[in-house]
Amino acid sequence: MGRAGSHPASAPLLLLLVLLRAERLPGAELTFELPDSAKQCFHEDVERGARFSLDYQVITGGHYDVDCYVEDPLGNTIYQETKKQYDSFTHRAEVKGVYQFCFSNEFSTFSHKTVYFDFQVGDEPPILPDMGNRVTALTQDLPLEFLGSGSVFHTAPLWKGLAVPPSAYTICLRH
């Protein structure tokens, strides 16, 4: 029997994961369960002047809605929405420190939710060269089964009622 990690295919896989991690911006992408009458908060350290964005969507549960708010390191609420199915928020940090963003299902006494979010810190470079000053739609028709094919990173958020089977949920942390 060989030692753990000595499988010949593990070296290229490790290199691929390192390269993918190197290209990612700081932040987090996560799909999680939010029980009824519950609140879940996440924290991210952000430098002063850095741009960050939060995109989220309720994927399953009840009326597909949650409350969401973002607080700066001083405890000031800089974003707050109630009973939203999905939303996007972008902000430039005025204070260095740990920003907190929370999702609440405290208004529901019987319906748990599944929530997807993508929190990005920093400006994303253009997908293709010379696209920094142009707005262009990039589309591709992919079968729904592709989203559940075991990919680690989603290339786009799950938006506006796109049903994804539980086997397609992923966790992706970027630093």
C-alpha angles and dihedrals in degrees: 000000000000127000121267111274094016095107109128093233094053096078096059090043091051091049091050091051091049091050092048091050091049092057096051126095121233113273140074140270117198144159113205143166116253110197122218114275090016140119127205123194132193130195134211130180109230129186120232110269094019117132117230134180136196122201120180143169136182105234101184141005141069113335090344092252139128138169115246135187139171124210128194122226090271092058095254114145107235097172132023131167131166130215096355124163092203140344146163128225128186126185140165110229112244092183130043114234146066115334118200126209121186137191118204132197092169091123092063119077099183112018123080119199138214110222129193121198138174117198114189128186118198135016116301114230116237115277092231130026116272093018095112093096100035134075110219131166114230112194136170129177109232127174115248089243089067091069090059097045094112097268113159098211126046110218092208136023119260103252142184106358101325103157113221121183116241090250089068095059111117140186118216124174119188126195 
